[in-house]
Amino acid sequence: MSGNKKPSPYFKKDQSSGGLGHQNQLTPNQIGKIHVNKSQKGNRLLDLLQNVEYMFENVAADYVFGGQSCALFLSCKYHLLYGHYISNRMRQIKSFRNKILLVLVDVEHNSHIIRELSQLTMHHDFTMILAWSLPEAARYLETFKLYDGRGSEMLRHKPKEEYTEQVTESITTVRGVNRTDARVLLENFETMRGVMNASSEELSICPGVGEKKVKRLFSTFTQPFIPTKKRQQQKITSFTQDESNSQATEEKVTEEDLFGEEEDIYKELSEEQ
């Protein structure tokens, strides 16, 4: 939408459902492109599309990515001028599984607008995506097209091998625990949650997992992510003690070195005499 002129969205009379129809009615060339409502002509957003092609069609939504996904585009400035426009458009979009409202946030005081649009999207079963610039909005359109029709694939469980590898990498971050130990733990407790919830006694019965490894594992899984004041104080005390011990050792070594040098000097003088 460019300028303050209100567009006249075109709705196909034979497609009150708001869809493109069956995908098998489209040619391969058409399927690979974003189908754009003719009301979007002149929208600078189209000039910023880099990774996908588009074609103007008589479609109900502003952007149709396939048989299941579509998007309406709205700028906050435009919504301030024509408050009822977007709700009327949403009512026309019914049959798509994934309905997106892509909002360009181009006004400074926008909280009340976003709140109002959020309520509208929930009422009409849309998902609202906020973009803070036209290039960002263009990247969203490209992403929507890229992942159209892949929802079921993305929701599938990842292969067990990949999960095992990820858990193994996580467990081996504990000092002294190797990949063999990690696999033994997984064989015994099956999941990362099982390993983390295991007691010291349960961990100790795993082959190859000795007392030190058990202590480190149990400490890693039970200590808080944010150190308590008591723990921080213990660390400070420990650090101070280490510093004092280090200084005492340096002083002792320095003193011994001086005595050694004096003995060498006396020895040299005795030999000369």
Secondary structure, 3 states (H helix, E strand, C coil): CCCCCCCCCCCCCCCCCCCCCCHHHCCHHHHCEEEEEHHHCCCCCHHHCCCCEEEEECCCCCEECCCCEEEEEEEHHHHHHCCCHHHHHHHHCCCCCEEEEEEECCCCCCHHHHHHHHHHHHHCCCEEEEECCHHHHHHHHHHHHHCCCCHHHHHCCCCHHHHHHHHHHHHCCCCCCCHHHHHHHHHHHCCHHHHHCCCHHHHHCCCCCCHHHHHHHHHHHHCCCCCCHHHHHHHHHHHHHHHHHHHHHHHHHHHHHHHHHHHHHHHHHHHHC
